Amino acid sequence: MSEFVKDVSDSSFEKEVLGSDKPVLVDFWAEWCAPCRMLAPTVAAVAEQYGDTASVVKLNVDDNPSTAQRYGIKGIPTLILFREGKEVERVVGATTKESISRMVEKYVRAVA
């Protein structure tokens, strides 16, 4: 895992994601999910790109079912962008770095 991407759990989600003063991109994933593993380097690249202005975290849905259930995660990978403790954008399935960057950029600018 990248030094720019942090793991969160059911117990740390509230503090790390909902309590963050920066936008937070959450990657809902699982070890057995091939598209999740394919997306991981892309998510890490976005995390590095926005390291100072946004946070990027991963939540394993198998290990943390209550948070996944709370946000209605039906398919993975699912990326959800949170700002000020609220979900503002969601992407289900593998996507491009450009698409993720555009999504994050909108909310980073709004904060700056």
N, C-alpha and C positions, 0 to 999 in steps of 0.2 A: 504494500500500500504506500501511497505517496506521503511525504512528510506534510503535505498541505491538506490532506484529507483525514478527518478524524472519525473514529467509530463512535456512534451513540447507541444508547440502549433505551428500553422502556423507562428505566429509572433516571437517566440523564437527559432525556429528550426535552422535558419542560425547561430545564435550565439552559442547555446548549442551543436549542432551536427557538423555542417560544420566547425565551428571555433574552435573546441576543439583540444587541442594538444595531447589528448589521443584517442585511439580507442573508438568508441561509438556504442553500440548495441541499435538499435531502435526497440521497440515492437509496431507494428501497430496493433491496437485492437479496439473493440467496446464493449459497456456495454452488449448488447444483445447476444454476441457471446460466447456460452458455451465452445468451445475449447480454446478461449482466456482466459476465467476465470480459466480453468483447468491449463493452461500454466503459469499463473501469479506467483504461488509460485516457480516454476522452474526458471523463469526469475529473481525473487527476490533473490533466492539462488545464481545464477550466479553473480548478482550484488554485493552481499555480498562477494563472493569469490574473485572478481576482483576489489573491491572497490578502491584500491590505484592506479591500473594500467589501468583501463578502466572505462568508464561511461556506465550506462544503463538507458535508458529513455523510456517512453511510450508515444505514440501519438494516441489519440482517433480519428479514421477516420471519425466518424460522426460529431465531433466538429471541425475538421481541414481538410476539404476536399481538399484544394488546395495542401497541402504537399502530401497527399495520392495519389492524381491524378498525381502530378509531378513525383512520383516514380512508377507509374503504378501499384498501389496496387489493385489487382483484388479479392484476397481471403485473409481472415484473420483467424487466426493470421499469420502475416508475420514478420519475424525478418530480419533486414538488418544491417549489420556491416559496419560502415563507418570508414575510416582512412584517415587523412589529407584531409577531406572534400569530399572524393570520396567513392562511394559504392564499397566494396571489396568482400562481401559475402551476400547471401540471402537464407533464408529458408522459405518456405510457408507451413503452417500447424503446428500442434502440434508436438513437437519433445522432445528428452530426454535432461536432464541436461548435460550428457556426450557429446552429440553431440554439444550442444551450447558451452560448455567449450572448446572443441577441436577447434571450429571455432575461439573463442576469443583468445585462447592461441597462435595461429599462429601469430596474429598481436601484441599481447602484447610482445612476445619474440622479434619480429622485431623492436619494439620501444626501448626495454631495452638495 
